[in-house]
Each structure stands twice: as C-alpha cells, then as structure tokens.
Amino acid sequence: MPGALEGVHILDCTQIIAGPLAGSLLSEMGADVVKVEPLEGEPWRLQAEIIPKESKGFLTQNRGKRGLTLNFKDARSGPVRDALIKWADVLLTNYRPGVPESLGIDYESARKINPAIIYAENTAFGKLGPDRDRRGYDIVAQAMSGLTASNPNVQNGLPMQIAFAPADVVTGVALAWAITAALFHREKTGEGQSINSSLLLSALTLQAGSREIVAMDEEGRHARLAHLAEARARGATLEEIYAERKKFMPEAAGNIYYRPYKTRDSYLVVGCLGPGPRARFRQALDIHDPRYEPGFDTSRLREVGAELVATCEAKFQERTNDEWVAYLDVRDIACGPIRFVDELWDDPQVQANNFLVEYDHTLLGPLRGPAPIVQMSSTPTRVQRAAPALGEHSDEVLCELGFSAAEVEAFRSKGLVG
C-alpha cells in the first residue's frame, strides 16, 4: 500500500538537523524528497566524518531522500533551480533571513514559478525583531529561551545544554506536521502558503515555565526575576543561583514521586502524577506524607520533604532494579530502569514492536535505526532508503526534470552540479 504522501514532491534545501529531519519524516509517509546540497556537501555531512563525506549525524537526519548537488550561488544554475521549484509541492529552507532571497529560493520568488507551492521556512529566532539576522543553532536557542537554565546540571561551574538538540528535533516534527496540514488545505482549496518555524519558539514551547495563569503566576515570576538580578549583581555562581531558586519551588525540594532512585544494583525512575498514583506509591513504600493532610504547617515543608526524600532513597537501595520493577508493576506504579541506548538493540519490547529496522546505504552497507515514529494502517510509513551519498541521484533527478544527458554533463563541466 502506498504511503499517505505518495506522489508529493519535497524540495529540501535545508542543513544540519531541524529542516532535514522534517524532510526525512515526510519521506517516511511516502513523499519523494530531493535533498539539495552544495557541491562540497552540507556542513552536517562533513561533521565527524566516519568515511569521506559521510557522518552519522547526516545519515540520521537525511534517510529516505534522493541527493542532488547544485551550486545555487552561481546564477547559471537558475534553470535547474527553477525546474526544481516547478516540480516541487513543498520547498523547505532554513537559512538566515535574506539568504533565500539571494539564492532565488524565497517564498515570493518560488510562488512566481509555482503559485501553489507550500513554502516551509525555519529560522533560529524568527523572521522579525533585533535577532532576526543572527546566526543560531540549537545550543544558542536553548540558552536564549531558558531551556539551558532549566537544566540544573552543571559541569565545572558552567551550565550544560540538553544534549539531543531538543529545539531542533521539536522543530523538525512541527514542520512536518505543518506541511501535512498545508497539503490538506491545498487539496481542498488549491492554495499554497508559507510556513514559518523557529528554534527559539520551539525551545520556548517545551517549557512549562513559558505558560502562566496571570492572576496566580505573574507575581512569582517577578519575584524570581528580582532574585536573579540580585544574585547576578553580587556575582553568585550558577550553583548558588540554582540552590537559591529552590525556595520558589518548595514541592520540588521534597520530590519523592517523580524522579530517579538508586537501587541496590542500578537505577530506576518512578512517575506518580495525581492523587491516586501518589497514594499507591506511599502504600507500596509504607510511608506517610503529612504534606497532603489538611492543616499541614507549610513552614515545615522543606524539613518534611527532606526527611521523605532520605527515607525513600534508603528504601530503594534495599532491593535490586528487577525486584523493584516487579514489585511496583504489581501495584500499578509507573516505573522503569534507566538504560543506555546500547541496551535497546536486543530489548524484547523493542523487538516485539519492530521499533528498529534495517536498510542499506550505497557506501556503508546495512544500517539499522528506529522505525518511523508513527505507524499507519491504511497508508503505511516506511524507510524508503538510507541517506544519499553526496550527489548520488543528481543525474537521475535532473533527467526526470527534463534535462538531457548532454545538458547534465554540460552543467557538471561548468561546476554547477556534482
């Protein structure tokens, strides 16, 4: 059975993670995605190469696509660029504002060639405002959005970003989601449109602190801001700031219900949200939590919380991971062992659901990786192919666009395609 996006053409002019991930996700729904790279390859292909012109990062973000190399910066490539835009249902870009215009792949230029095109553009900080032209990556978006500061891990006195590039990943998923909606809208109306996303907004969206009930939360936010200004003025270290901010989050200081624990032989996590799960947790560990009783003296909140944490931590070290998981499962308490990704390859749950699939790369041979992140009964998702080798499908794509073999060779001799 064909995928839901079978017959949809995606022109992917993106680099690094967010945009490429969006294109890869669309390919798994059946879209024909052509990845356009500069002749030397995009930066992510050249980052930590495992063989020349191939990196694991590039393989991860670009599977399922066909590859074309094209020198957009040379005006003589205009006919190829315009033919690609005419072919495309969707044009994906993630340059800084102004760069697409200089290359002739901005929305206004594209829709003059293809009025029904869907133009999906990602920027670091948004298309307006004082930061619009600044270069940015996930690590910068994390820092500027508050996401880095929300992670209390500190190494050598420095804040640490979240390692898996969450702003990039969320943006990639959001772009794919928006593109499918825009395709549905076009199916009903015939209208194309532009889509804008940004790493800054994605990082902001991830954080609970970016939402507030004005009547209840605004005063607390101003109190935290006042403390932050005072702490910075006196030269407080990051560790000191984190420790002092805990007074604004008293329950978190005595959290026993949603956290990791050290067991006798390893580590696990428990997740108890809501009165029912928390009551089952207390019963399972045979503990009493007076914080939930009417009339509790809130001045003792931190003291009681610290006592409960110590009690629970000691109890969890009395049994092994396997013993705790079995014990808590029977009592309907969400829990799970902390694993490294290496342990998932032979995991029975992963194998039973076919969460890892195999596919072949032209240069590297068999690859294994996660299956498409959604499964669909009538329009199955699938990994169409591995990420393309540099320029692997240049001739194929150009001939499909109507260029003759002689024209393609002429483009190559002029240094326009690879």
N, C-alpha and C positions, 0 to 999 in steps of 0.2 A: 504494500500500500504506500502511496506517496505521502511525503510529509505535508504539513499544513501550508507551508510556504513554497511548495514545489512550483517552479516557473517564475518565482520572484528573483529579480537580479539586484544584487547589492554591490555597489562600488565602494570598496573600503580603502580610504586614503588616510588611515589613522596609524598611530605608532604607540609603542610602549604597552599599556595594559587596558585602560578603560574602553577605548574605541575598538581595539582588536577583539576584546572579549565579547563585546556586543555583536560584532560580525560573526564570531565563532558560534555563539548561541543561536543566531539566526540560521546559520548553515545547518545546525542540528535539527532544525524544523523544516529542512528541505530546500532552503534558499541557495541559489548559486551565487557565491560570494567570491569576487575577484579582488585580491589584495594587491594594491599598487605600492611599490617601493621605489626609492631612488636606486640608481644603478649599483651603488655600493652596498645596498641593503639598509633597512631601517635600524636605528640605534639598538633596539631590543634584541635584534638578531645578532648583533656584534658585542653584546654584553655577556661576559663569561662564556666565551665560545667553547663548546666541547669538541667540535671539529671546525675547520674554517667555515665561517658564515652560518653556523648553526649554534643555537643556545637552547637550554631547557626552557628558559622563560619564553622565548619566541615559539617554541613547539607547543607550549601550554596555551598561549593566548590565540594562536592562529590555526589550530587544526580545523579541517573541514573546508579550507579555502583553496582556490587556484591562485597562483602567483604570477604577477606581471611586473617587470621593472620598466620604469619610464622616467625620463628626465623632464618633469613638469616645468623646471626653471628655464628650459630652452624653448623659446617661442615657436620653434619649428615643430615641437610636439603637439601644437594646438589641434591639428586634425585628429590625432589619436585621442587626446583628452576629450574633445567634443563628441567623438563617436562613442566613447565610454559613457559620457553623461547621457547621450541619447538612448543608449542601451539600458541604462540603469533605471530601476524603480526607486532605489534608495541610494543616496550619496552620504557616506559617513566621513566626517572630518573631525580633527581635534587639534588644530593649530591655534596659536595665539591670534586674537582679533587682528585683522589686517593682512595676515599671511594668506588665507584663502583667496582674498581679492587679488593679491599679487600673482597668484598662480592660475587665476581664472576658474577656481572651483568654489566660489562663494555662492550663496543661495540665489542672489539676483542674476548672476551670470548663468548658473545652471538652469534656472527656470525659463530663461530666454530660449535655451536649446530644447528643454524638456519641461513644458509648463506643468505637467502632473507629477513632477519629481518630488519625492519626500527627502528633505534635507535635514540630516541629524548631525548636530554640531556640539561637541563638548569643549569647554574651556576650563582653565584652572579655577578662575574666580568669578566668572560671569562676564557678559559682554559689555556691561556698563560699570561706572564707578572708577575710583582712583587706582584700583589694582588691575584693571581690565587688561592692560598690556604687559603685565609682569609674567615672567616665566614661572611655572609652578608644576610640581609633581605631587604625588600622594603624601610624601613626608611633609611638604610645605602646607598642604591643605589640612593635614592632621594638626599641625602646630597652630595654624591661624584660626582653626574652627573650635578649638578647645578639646579636641579629641585626644591629643597627646597629654594634655594636663589631666584628663580624666583617667589616665592610666597611671596608677601610683608607683609603678616600677621605676626605680632609679638606679643607675649604674655610674659609679664614680662621680656622684653628685649631679648627674645630668639626667634630664627626662628621656624616656625611651618611647619611640613611636611604636605603634602596633605593627607587627612585622608583616602581616599578609596583605598589606595595601588595601585596607577596607574601603577607603573613599573610591579608589579605582574600581574595585570589584562591584560595589553597590552601583556606581555609575554605569558600568557595563551592563548589568542586569536591567537597570532602569531604562537605558537607551533601547535595549532590545524590546522591552515591554512597550515603550512609547512608539517604537516603529511599527510593531504589530497593530497597535491601536490606530495609527495613522494609515496603515494599509487598509484596515477595515473601513475607516472613514472614506478613503478614496474609492473603495469598492462601492460604497453607497452613493457618493456624490460626484466622483470623478476629479475631486480636488486634491492636489498635493498640498504640502505645508512644510514649514520649518519647525524643527525640534531643537531646543537648547537645554543642555545639562551642564553642570559644573561640579568639579571635585569639592569645592567649598560647601555647596549646598548639600551634596551627598554626605559629607562628613558631619554637617550640622544635623541632618535628618537622623543620623544614627544615635544621637544623644538625647536621653530623656531630659537633660537639663535645658534643651532648647525649646521646651514647652512649659508653659506655666499657667496656672489659674491666677489671673491678675490680682484678685482680691486677697488671695492667700499667699502667693509666692513672690510677689514683687518686692515686698519689704525684706524678705530673706535674701533675695538676690542682691539688693543694695547693701545689706549687712556684710555679705561675703565680699562684695567689691570694696567696701571700706576697709575690711581686714586685709585684703590683698594689697591695696595701696599702702597701708601702714607697714605691712610686712616687707614689701619691696623697699620702702623708704629706709628701713633700718638694716637692710642688707640680709634679710633672712635667707637661709638656704632653702632649696626646694623641699628637702626632707622636713624642715621645720614648718614650711607653709602647709604641706600635706597634713602633718600631725595636728597643727592648729585648726585646720579647716574641719577636722572631725567633730569639733564641738557643734558645728552646724548640721551634722548628720548623726544624732545620738543613737538611733537604732542600728546604723551600720557599725558603730563601735562595738556592739554586742551581738553581732550577727552569728547565729548558730544554724539557721535554717536554709541558707542558700550560699554554699561555699565549699571549698575543698577541705579534706581531712587527711592527715597521715594515719595510715593503719599499721598493723604490725609489720607488714612486708612491702607496702607500696602506698599508693594514694588513690582516693576516690573523691567524687563530688556528690553532694545531695542538693536537691532542689525542692523546697516546700514553699509554695506560694498559696496564701489563703488560709483561713482558719482551720478547715478540715485537714489538709496535709500537715500543717504545723502541729495540730493536736495529735495526729498519728505519730509524728516524729517524737514528740515528748513521751508518748506512751511507749514507743519502741525502745527509747533510751532510759525510760523510767526516771525522768527529770521533771521538775516543777519550775515553771516560768511565771513568776509573780507579775511580770510587766503587763500581762493581759488581764489582770484582775481589776475590778472596779476599785477606785480609791487608792491605786498604787502611788506611792510617793515618787514623783518624777525626778526629784533631786537625787535619788539613788539609782538613776537609770544606768549611768556608766559603771558604777560599782557592781550592780547586779549583772549587767551584761558581761563584764569581765569574768565574773565568777562562773557564769554559764558557759562561756567560751572555754575556760580552763577545764571544766567538768566534762564537756563533750569531747574536747581534744583528747583527754585522758582515756575516756571510754573507747574511742575509736582505735586507740593503739592496743586494745586488748584482743582484737581479732584480726585475721587476715583480710585482704581485699575480697577474696572469693566468699569467705564466711559472711562478711558484711553485706555483699550484694545479694546473696541468697536470703539472708535474714530480713533485709529491708524490702526486697521484692515481695515476699510473702505478706508483708504489712502495707503494701501498696504505697511505698515511698519512692519517689523518683531518685535514682542514683545511678552511678556508672563509674567504672575505673578510668583513671587518667592514662591515656595511651599515647605512644608516639605513632606517627603515621605509618612507619615501617611495619607496625603490628597489624595493620588493616588488610594487608595483601592476602593473608590466609584466614581472615576472620569469617566464621560461619555465617554471620548476619550479612556481611558484605557479599559473600559468595552466593547466598540464597537469593538475593535480590539482583544479582548481576550488576552490582554498582561499579565494577571495574571491567573495562572492555579492552580488546586488543585491536590494533590497526597497524598498517605498515607505512613506514617512511621511505622515500626514494633512496636516501643515502644511509640512513641509520638502521634500516630493517624494522623488525617488530617493535612496537611501542605498546605500553599499557597505561591506562589512565581512567579517571572517573567517567562513567557513562553520562549522557546528557542529564541535566539536573531535573528535568521533568519527563514523565512518561505519559504518552497519549494513546488511547486505544484505537481510534479510527484513523488518525494521522500520525503514525509512529515517528518518534525522534530517533536519530541515529548519528553516529560519527561518520561523515561522508569520506573523509580521508585525513591523513596527517597534515600538519602544516607544510606548505610548499617549500621546496628548496628555492634558493634565490633565482627568480626569473623562470621557474620551471615550466610555467604554462604561457609564457609570453607569445610564442608563435601560435599556439592553439587559440588563445583569446583574440589576438589581432586578426587571424584568419576568419574567426566567427563574426567579427565586426565588419568584414567585407574587404579587408586589405589583402592584396595578393601576396604570394610568397616573395615576389620580387620587391614589392613595396616594403615588406617587413625587413628584408635584407638591406634595403636602402636606409631604413630607419636605424638599423643596427650599425651600419657603416658610418653614419653621422653621429653616433654616440647618443641616440635618443632612447633606444631600448637595449636591454641586455639579453 
